[in-house]
Amino acid sequence: MSAATDTTPVTAHANPIGQSVRDSLVIARRNLIRMTRIPEMVLFGVIQPVMFVVLFTYVFGGSMKIGNTTDPDVYKDFLMAGIFAQTVTFATAGSAAGIADDMQKGLVDRFRSLPMARGAVLTGRTVADLVQTAITLLVLAIVALIVGWRTGSADPTSVGEIHAGFALLLLLGYAFTWIGALIGLSVRTPEAATSGGIIWLFPVTFISNAFVDSSQMTPWLRHIAEWNPFSATVQACRELFGNPGVVQSDAWPMQHPVWASLIWSVLIIAVFRTLAVRKYRSAAI
């Protein structure tokens, strides 16, 4: 009996990475179950980007100059990569509010009392949010096809490249959820987390190449837009989807958008996951 008792903790902690993965999946499952019980969370998350698609396509289409044309069909294909990217990054607000809500209700203290990896609570939450983002992105892609968006409208593309484009979008969305996690841990209420999680996203998404051709911006603003991590993913998706509006620029992220998107996303995850886990540990003491 004593030998068995002595080996139990060794087995439990022999593979900390495996334990962290298991704990993270448990937390992710908990959040996904909660999502199914509150379907309006998914519904409202889908309605907003659909409204953006309709409004930008039919209100601004025909007045935006892309290249040398104001053809609304060209703008429609140009627009969709930006709408997709905006949608995955706006999930940040939901992550921030959800974590702030867990903090306010004392769930963090309950999790802290369990023998689980500290970072698993945040990792599980971000993974669940990634699943919700993927569902929203799927619905949005269907709506985009209905309103006339097509891949390969400017340059030939392949199924693999299209999948790669959506993978980059999900990676960017996952990276931004870690920013949301840090915000959620840093405020006192879910309402403050919602505001803090979304207000900074407006300059990030609009000072970019998402909705307008950045080559038409003033030089100093164009420079900011071209080095914006958000712009790199939008540029990469336009290339991979074969859509018009790929900006010709001397900026490295615009010349190598796929690599720039990967580097930016991984860097954001590395930095903000470290900061969020550190904040979680101090907040849970």
C-alpha positions in Angstrom: 0.0 0.0 0.0 2.8 2.4 0.9 4.6 1.7 -2.4 1.5 2.3 -4.4 0.8 5.5 -2.5 4.3 6.8 -3.0 4.2 6.2 -6.8 0.8 8.0 -7.3 2.0 11.6 -7.3 5.0 10.7 -9.4 2.7 9.2 -12.1 0.4 12.3 -11.9 3.3 14.7 -12.4 5.5 12.5 -14.6 4.2 14.2 -17.7 3.3 17.8 -16.9 2.6 18.6 -20.6 0.2 15.8 -20.9 -1.6 16.8 -17.7 -1.8 20.4 -19.0 -3.3 19.2 -22.3 -5.9 17.0 -20.4 -6.8 19.8 -18.0 -7.2 22.3 -20.9 -9.5 19.9 -22.8 -11.7 19.5 -19.7 -12.0 23.2 -19.4 -12.7 23.6 -23.1 -15.4 20.9 -22.9 -17.0 22.8 -20.0 -17.1 26.0 -22.0 -18.4 24.3 -25.1 -21.2 22.7 -23.1 -22.1 26.1 -21.7 -22.1 27.5 -25.2 -24.7 24.9 -26.3 -26.9 25.8 -23.3 -26.8 29.5 -24.2 -27.2 29.4 -28.1 -27.8 33.1 -28.3 -24.0 33.5 -27.6 -23.3 31.9 -31.0 -26.3 33.5 -32.7 -25.3 37.1 -31.8 -21.7 36.3 -32.7 -22.9 35.4 -36.2 -25.4 38.2 -36.8 -22.8 41.0 -36.4 -20.4 39.9 -39.1 -23.3 39.0 -41.4 -24.5 42.6 -41.0 -21.0 43.9 -41.9 -21.0 41.8 -45.1 -24.4 43.1 -46.2 -23.7 46.7 -45.3 -20.3 47.0 -46.8 -21.2 45.0 -49.9 -24.4 46.9 -50.8 -23.8 50.3 -49.1 -20.1 50.9 -49.9 -19.8 48.7 -53.0 -19.5 50.9 -56.1 -18.0 53.8 -54.2 -14.7 52.2 -53.2 -11.9 52.3 -55.7 -9.9 49.1 -55.9 -7.0 49.4 -58.3 -8.4 51.4 -61.2 -12.1 50.4 -60.9 -15.1 51.0 -58.7 -16.9 47.8 -59.8 -19.0 46.6 -56.9 -18.2 43.0 -57.7 -14.5 43.7 -57.5 -14.9 45.4 -54.1 -17.1 42.5 -52.9 -14.2 40.0 -53.5 -11.7 42.5 -52.1 -13.8 43.0 -49.0 -14.4 39.4 -47.8 -10.8 38.7 -46.5 -11.1 41.8 -44.4 -14.5 40.9 -43.0 -13.3 37.4 -42.2 -10.3 38.8 -40.4 -12.3 41.3 -38.5 -14.8 38.6 -37.4 -12.1 36.4 -35.9 -10.4 39.2 -34.1 -13.7 40.6 -32.6 -14.0 37.3 -30.8 -11.5 38.9 -28.4 -14.3 40.8 -26.6 -16.2 37.5 -25.9 -13.0 35.9 -24.5 -12.4 38.9 -22.2 -16.0 39.0 -21.0 -16.1 35.3 -20.3 -13.0 35.2 -18.3 -14.0 38.3 -16.3 -17.3 36.7 -15.6 -15.6 33.5 -14.3 -13.4 35.7 -12.1 -16.4 37.6 -10.7 -18.4 34.5 -9.9 -15.4 32.9 -8.1 -14.9 30.0 -10.6 -11.2 30.9 -10.7 -10.9 30.1 -7.0 -12.7 26.8 -7.4 -10.4 25.8 -10.3 -7.4 26.9 -8.2 -8.4 24.5 -5.4 -8.2 21.5 -7.9 -5.0 19.7 -8.7 -4.8 21.0 -12.3 -2.3 23.0 -14.4 -2.6 26.7 -13.8 -2.5 27.7 -17.5 -5.2 25.1 -18.3 -8.1 27.4 -17.3 -7.0 30.0 -19.8 -6.0 27.6 -22.5 -9.3 25.7 -22.3 -11.2 28.9 -22.5 -9.3 30.1 -25.6 -9.7 26.7 -27.3 -13.5 26.8 -26.7 -13.6 30.3 -28.1 -11.6 29.1 -31.2 -14.3 26.5 -31.8 -17.0 29.2 -31.6 -15.0 31.4 -34.0 -14.7 28.5 -36.5 -18.4 28.0 -36.5 -19.0 31.7 -37.0 -16.4 31.8 -39.8 -18.1 28.8 -41.5 -21.5 30.6 -41.5 -20.0 33.8 -42.7 -18.3 32.1 -45.6 -21.6 30.6 -46.6 -23.2 34.1 -46.5 -20.3 35.5 -48.5 -20.9 32.9 -51.2 -24.6 33.7 -51.2 -23.9 37.5 -51.8 -21.5 36.7 -54.6 -18.0 36.3 -53.2 -15.9 33.8 -55.1 -12.3 32.5 -54.7 -10.0 32.7 -57.7 -11.8 35.8 -59.0 -8.4 37.5 -59.7 -5.8 34.8 -59.8 -6.1 31.0 -59.9 -6.1 29.2 -56.6 -6.4 25.7 -55.1 -8.4 24.0 -52.4 -5.3 23.7 -50.3 -4.6 27.4 -50.6 -8.2 28.2 -49.6 -7.9 26.0 -46.6 -4.6 27.6 -45.7 -6.2 31.0 -45.8 -8.9 30.0 -43.3 -6.3 28.4 -41.1 -4.4 31.7 -41.0 -7.6 33.4 -40.0 -8.2 31.0 -37.2 -4.6 31.3 -36.0 -5.0 35.1 -35.9 -8.3 34.7 -34.0 -6.7 32.4 -31.5 -3.8 34.8 -31.0 -6.2 37.7 -30.3 -8.2 35.6 -27.8 -5.1 35.6 -25.6 -5.1 39.4 -25.6 -8.8 39.1 -24.6 -7.8 36.7 -21.8 -5.3 39.3 -20.4 -7.9 42.0 -20.6 -10.5 39.8 -18.8 -8.1 39.2 -16.0 -7.2 42.8 -15.6 -10.7 44.3 -15.2 -13.3 43.9 -12.5 -16.5 43.3 -14.4 -17.6 41.5 -17.6 -19.1 44.9 -18.8 -15.7 46.5 -18.5 -14.1 43.5 -20.2 -16.4 43.8 -23.2 -15.6 47.4 -23.7 -11.9 47.0 -23.1 -11.9 43.9 -25.4 -13.3 45.7 -28.4 -12.5 49.4 -28.3 -8.9 49.0 -29.3 -9.9 46.7 -32.2 -11.4 49.5 -34.2 -8.2 51.3 -35.0 -6.4 47.9 -35.5 -9.0 46.8 -38.1 -9.7 50.1 -39.8 -6.1 51.4 -40.1 -5.4 48.4 -42.3 -6.0 47.1 -45.8 -9.2 45.4 -44.8 -11.7 47.8 -46.2 -9.8 50.2 -48.4 -6.7 50.0 -50.6 -3.9 51.0 -48.3 -1.9 52.4 -51.3 -4.3 55.3 -51.4 -3.6 56.3 -47.8 -1.2 59.1 -46.8 2.4 57.8 -46.5 2.6 57.8 -42.7 -0.8 56.1 -42.3 0.0 53.6 -45.1 3.2 52.6 -43.3 1.3 51.9 -40.1 -1.3 49.9 -42.0 1.3 47.8 -43.9 3.0 46.8 -40.7 -0.2 46.0 -38.9 -0.4 42.3 -38.0 -4.1 42.4 -39.1 -3.1 43.7 -42.5 -0.6 40.8 -43.0 -3.3 38.2 -42.5 -5.8 40.1 -44.8 -3.1 40.3 -47.5 -2.2 36.7 -47.1 -5.9 35.6 -47.4 -6.4 37.6 -50.6 -3.4 36.0 -52.1 -4.5 32.5 -51.0 -8.1 33.1 -52.0 -7.1 34.5 -55.4 -9.1 37.7 -54.8 -8.3 41.2 -56.1 -6.7 44.0 -54.1 -3.3 42.4 -53.3 -1.3 45.6 -52.4 2.0 46.1 -54.1 4.3 47.5 -51.5 8.0 47.6 -50.4 7.0 46.7 -46.8 8.2 43.2 -45.9 4.8 42.0 -44.5 3.1 42.9 -47.7 5.7 41.2 -49.8 5.6 38.0 -47.7 2.2 38.1 -46.1 1.8 34.4 -45.3 5.1 34.3 -43.4 4.3 37.7 -41.8 0.9 36.5 -40.7 2.4 33.3 -39.2 5.1 35.2 -37.4 2.8 37.9 -36.0 0.3 35.3 -34.8 2.8 33.1 -33.1 4.5 36.1 -31.5 1.2 37.4 -30.1 0.4 34.0 -28.7 3.8 33.7 -27.1 3.8 37.1 -25.5 0.2 37.4 -24.4 -0.1 33.8 -23.2 2.9 34.4 -20.9 1.4 37.6 -19.6 -2.1 36.2 -19.2 -0.9 33.1 -17.3 1.3 35.3 -15.0 -1.7 37.6 -14.4 -3.9 34.6 -13.7 -1.5 33.2 -11.1 -1.3 36.5 -9.3 -5.1 37.1 -9.5 -5.8 33.7 -8.1 -3.6 34.1 -5.0 
